[in-house]
């Protein structure tokens, strides 16, 4: 989960960036591999045609299931539960990572979101000659770039991927500046303390893309903690929660926030947590939900 940046690189630049990070180091068709520089700045040797793929992150698992040969996916984290068919795969504990379970799956490549695997775990897997690719999925630009890399590495369906981008990715030159947006949104991730989606997150990017503005105004932290006074001062136009229950708990805990514009106007909405918190295949659904909320 987690960069106030709204310029989207054109396809050719992104594709070129991906190409520049891969160098073929063997040409034997039986053992062909190449070096890939991942988003942690690590040189990772990857088979040209990986047949055993493991994902340690729900959003990555969703994208793999959508754009690659699912017969190649041999393992997932215990948190990966979408689509339903993914539950048939062996599940790995990731906090901490079950290294032995990863080894038993004999993966050609393992994918993980940056920030969801420790340096110590990466080093252990490296010593065991297991290729781990770390990718960023915090900002919209990172999601686009990382998805292209994911499809490139797994020899996935680029046509299907591009059609998916067309459903939710808006050209940068058509996005209204956040400073000109009329409605401000607070998107709550936790009630006590109050954690919210900050400016440097894909959710904030989608709000701006849809014509709104994140109520956070003075911090670049992706998931800042805010207090009641901060929310009162910001006086948001819209509240977005991850469930109806969370909404109820929020106002029970902080009844003074019923004084805000959003509460008075009953601009209170929720988007299911698995859609809101995962930058995966359901991003079009998330974008349309945010867009619909902003224009009600």
N, C-alpha and C positions, 0 to 999 in steps of 0.2 A: 504494500500500500504506500503514496507519499509524494513548480517550480514554475513559478509564474512566468510561463513562456508560451506564447500563443502563435508563433510563426511555424508553419508546417513546411518542411522541405519538399520540394517537388520530387516526383517519383524517380526521375533520372539521377538526381543528386543522392538520394537515399540508396538507390541500387548501386551507384558507383561507390558510395561509402562502404557498403557491405562487401563489394568485390575487392576493394583495396585492403580489406582486413583478412583475406584468405589467400594463402600461397600454397600451391601444390608442391609437395616435397617427395612424392613417390608416384610413378606412373605405371607400375605393375598392376594390371587390372584386378588381380586377386588380392592385392594388399594395399591398393591405392589409399592414400590419406593426405591430409593437408593440415596446415597450421592456421588456426583461427584465433584472432585476438578478441576475447570476450569483453563484456562491459565492466569487468573487474580489472581489466588491463593485463590479463593472463594469456600466455600463449598456450593454446589447447590443441593437441593433435587429435583429429577426428577422422574416422573412416569416411571415404567418399560416399559410401552408400551404407549408412548405419541401419542394421536390421533389428537391433535390440535397444529400445529407447525407454528411459525412465524419466518421469517428471516428478519433481518434488514440490510443485506449486500449482494450486488449483487453476489459476488463470491460464497457465501454460498448458496444462492438461486439456482444458477446454479447446484451446486453439489447435493442439495436436490432433485431437479427435475430429476437428472440423476440416483440417487442411492436409493431413498426411494419412498414410496407410495405417489404419488402426491395428492391423495384424503385427505391426512392428513395435507397438507399445506394450511393454512387458511389466511395467510397475508404476505405481503412483503413491502419493502421500495419503495418509489416513484422512486428510482434509479434502481430498479430491473426490467429489461426489456428483459431478455433472459432466457429461450427460449420464443418465441412469446406467447405461451399459458399462461405464468405467468401473463400477463397483465390482465387476467380475474379476478385475485384476488384483494381484497381490498388493496389499497396502503396507506402506512403510511408515514407521514412526519418525517424525522429523524434529521433535523437540525433547531431547537431543536426537540427532539423526542416528538411525540404526545402521551403522556402517556394515556390519556383518550381513544384514538383510540385503543391502545394496549389492554387496559382492556376490551373494548367492544368485542374484538375477543375471549376472554376467552381462552387464549392459555395454553396448558400443559407445553410448553417449548418455549422459545424465544432464537434465536441464533444471536450473533453479533460478528463482528471482533474486536479484541482488538485495541483500538485507535479510534473506530468509535462510541463509546457510552461513555458518561461521568460517572464519579463516582457518581455524584448527581442523574443522571437518573437511574443508577443501584440501588441506595439506595431507591429511590421512588418506583421502581418496587418491590424490596424486601419487603418493608412495605406493599405492596398490595398483598403479597404472590404469586407473579408471578416469576417463575423460569427462570432465564436468564443465558445462558451458553456463556461465552466469550472465543473465540478461536484465536490463532495467525495464521496469513496467510502471513507472510513477507518473510521468507526463504523457500527454497524447503523442508528442513527437517521439518519445522513447518507445511507446507501445507500437507505433507504426514501424519504426526502425527495427525493433526487436522481433516483431512478427515476421517481417521480411527475412531476417536472419534465420529465424526458426524454420521457415518454409524452405529457405535455401539449403540449410544443413540437412534437413530430412527429405529433401527432394519432393516437397509437397506440391499442392495444386495452386499455382500462382494465379490462374484465372479466377478460381473460386475465392482466393484471398482478396484480389482486387475488387471483385464484386461486393465482398463484405465491407471493404473500406468505403465504397461508394454509398453504403447505407447510412453512414454516420460521420464520416470525416469531411469536414467543411473546409474549402480552400481558404487560406489565411486572408486573402484580400477581400473576402466577403464577410469577415467577422467584424462586428461592431465593437469598438473599443470599450473595455470594461468601464472606463471613466464616463462613458456616455450612456451606460445602462441605467434603466429606470428602477428595476427591482433588485433588492439585495437578498441573498439567501444564506441561511445558516444550515449546514448539513451536519447533524449530530452523529457521532460514532459511539459515544459512551456518556452515560448520565452523571456518574459520580466517581471522579470529577468530570467536568464537561470537556470531553475531547471532541474536536470538530475537524472536518476536512479543511486544511489550510490552502493557501494560494498555490502552493507548488505540488498539486495533485491532479490526477486526471479528472476527478469530479469537478474541481474548480475550473479546469480547462473546458469541460463540457458545459458548465453553467455559462461561461463567457461565450462559447460557441453558439449557445442557444439564445443569447441576447441578454443574459443577466449578469450579476456581479456577486462575488463572494463577499460576505459581510466582514471577513477578516481584512484589516486595513494596515496593520503595522508590524507584521511578523512574517518571516519567510519559512518558519517551521511548517513541515508538511501536515503534522497532526498536533496543533497547539492545544494546550489546556487554557480555557478561558473561564473567567468568573462571572458572576451575575452582573456585576457593575459593567463589565465589558459588553455583555449582551444588551443591557439596557441602553448604554451609550450608542452602540451600533444601531439599535432599534430596527432589526431586520423586517423586511416585508413578507418573508416566507420562511417557514420552518420545514425541514425535511428530516425525517427520522427513518430508521431501518425497520420499524414495526409499530403497530398501533400500541402495543404494550410499552414500548420505549417512550412513546409520546406521552402516555398517561403518567408513567413514572417521572418523566421530566418535569411536568407541571405540578405534580404532587411534591416533588423535591424543591422546586423553585417557584412557588405561587406568585412571587412578585413579578415574574416574567409574563404574567397575564396582562401586564400593562403595555407590553410591546405592540406595535402596529399589527404584526402578523397574527398574534393571538386574538386581538380585538376584531380583526377582519376574518378570523377563522381560516387563515391561509396556512393550514396545518396538513402536511402530507407525509406519506411514507412510501418507501421503495424497499422491497425485500432485500434483506442483508446480503444474500448470495449474489444478487445482481449489483447492488450498490458497492460492495466491498471488493469485487473481483473484476479487474480489467481484462476480461476474457471474451468469449464468443458472443456474450449477451450485451456487449457495449451498444449496439444499435437500440436495443430495448431500453437501456439506461438513458441514452441520449434522448430518445423520444419521450420518455417519462419526464425528464427534466424540462424539455421543451414544452410539453403539455402543461406542466405545473406553472411555468413562467407566464404562459399565455391564457391562463384561466381568469 
